[in-house]
Amino acid sequence: MHARNFSVVAALVLSAGIGSASADTAPRIDVVASPTVAVHPPGAAIASAHFLATQAGEEVLAQGGNAFDAAVAVAATLGVVEPESSGIGGGGFFLLHDGKTGKDVFVDARETAPQSVDAHKYLGADGKLDHDKALDGPLAAGIPGEPAGLAWVAKHYGKLSLKQDLAPAIRIARDGFPVYPRMVDELTERHDVMQRWPATRAIFQPQGKPLAVGDIFKQPELADTLQTLADKGADGFYHGAVAQQIVAAINVAGGDWRLDDLAGYQVRIRDPLRLKYHGWDIVTAPPPSSGGVALAEMLNILSAWDLPKLAAATRVHLIVEAMRRAYRDRTFFLGDPDFVKDMPLARLTSQAYADGLRKGIALDKATPSSSLPGAPPPKVGNHTTHLSIIDAQGNYVAATLTVNTAYGSGLVAAGTGVLLNNEMDDFALQAGVPNAYGVTGYDANAPKPGKRPLSSMSPTFMIGPDRVAVLGTPGGSRIITMVLLGILGFDEGLTPQQVVSLPRFHHQYLPDEISIEPGALSADVVKQLEAMGHKVTTRSSTWGNMQAVEWNRSENTLSAGSDPRNPVGKAQVVLAGGKQ
Ligand code: DON
């Protein structure tokens, strides 16, 4: 096992702002792994982006549910209390580890393109991609996958019924919950779009007034739809009255969905992508996520260096150069594996390929990404959500769920309370034209009927000889670099709370710049990076909303961390004898 050090801890704790102390100054403490490790965790740990969702997970655990039941309860509740981030009108990925069999599965509940999809429909009269069509309203929405994902996880892995797992979400949708600032900020940002459809206005502007912080937000129609899902399973959403209302709403608004689009939706059960880094087995997202391939490339490149020993600027430079190269490959090669049969996955994730890429990295000089034209700066946001869970049976779940950008397409299907996603923007709707996150793509990610758009969502497990970590985050194209920094943080011995608090920097090939959170790097480090030829751009705000839990098997302790950038998140450890 790679010796851990705590060299960066002092620099990383974030409470009110981002820590900015130098990473090089704190003392190093090496910890030697214990040869004996616990077989079962001493309880459960849950971290999610909203306290009511974490509590929903605790509730089903107390009823005898396992981590999978808790994941369904937490995910469904997040969809109710964070409509800006995820919901049954969207999709996501669930990464599951079964403590009994040791098996890992990746439940791909990503949205699919409807049969009618046609890239030309997204172009304006000038032949250019019309971002309004890609992001707002009926053409922006993909066929939702989350309802099928929830039903599949409960049926195949839960101990309780789907009805029991969905009960907290239904109750909160019916009784309401207090509106918090992020909901209002993002409603304000999406105001024009949320105005367009009467069913959306009726929910998000009750009595014609915008929601305000502290209002009790109730969603009775969504509660009914969730109840139908609970009673009938996935059929309750994909067939019958709910399906008819969704198809009607899309078509009235100018889209073209058929009942078959919903009736034909299936989750895909995939083998997770596996890689090794410094003695950790990393289990993460395969295509149609780009996350696992990019993480493999970056970690394989970085594995040759002892990163904590390097000067701070050199460490950032090398990580950035790894990011740049992985995002370049994302652009050209990756898409839905059910459609793109010639993805060179074995090559991209091989050590030999990374060794070759590493040879092109100078220790003190940036490599320009200048082979393609520049792109506008990507949007930054946290309009997606993540949950991480470990239970007392040694089951783990990491799930990242989304409606894509804030409040998805803005279109609520009348009568259902279901806010539809805008995941179609994750396709390369026009080759080489940046999407909302500034990432581009070509043929591999071109839209096709039934195809899943390429994602960055990267729910991840890190399995070490004596520690297990479960992590993930929203953040569009930045998800992968955040998970990378999280993996490096766990590898360096940080706790979950320290990992989720890490200051963040990001590079995605194009635009050719390192973007950093305010204060994430010292002025001196920025100066050194600039001297190497990097452009460093400080964003006006932070990004991400990481949730992580850890089981230390040599100490048999559990710990959990919820991103301090999001004040309503909650990390909770529940020990067998009561709360910690
Ligand atoms: O699947 C993806 O990669 C995106 N739709 C995720 C969107 C996201 O994380 C939004 N947060 N900024």
Boltz pocket constraint, residues with backbone or C-beta under 6 A from the ligand:
constraints:
  - pocket:
      binder: B
      contacts: [[A, 380], [A, 381], [A, 382], [A, 383], [A, 384], [A, 402], [A, 403], [A, 404], [A, 405], [A, 423], [A, 426], [A, 454], [A, 455], [A, 456], [A, 457], [A, 473], [A, 474], [A, 475], [A, 476], [A, 477], [A, 479]]
      max_distance: 6.0
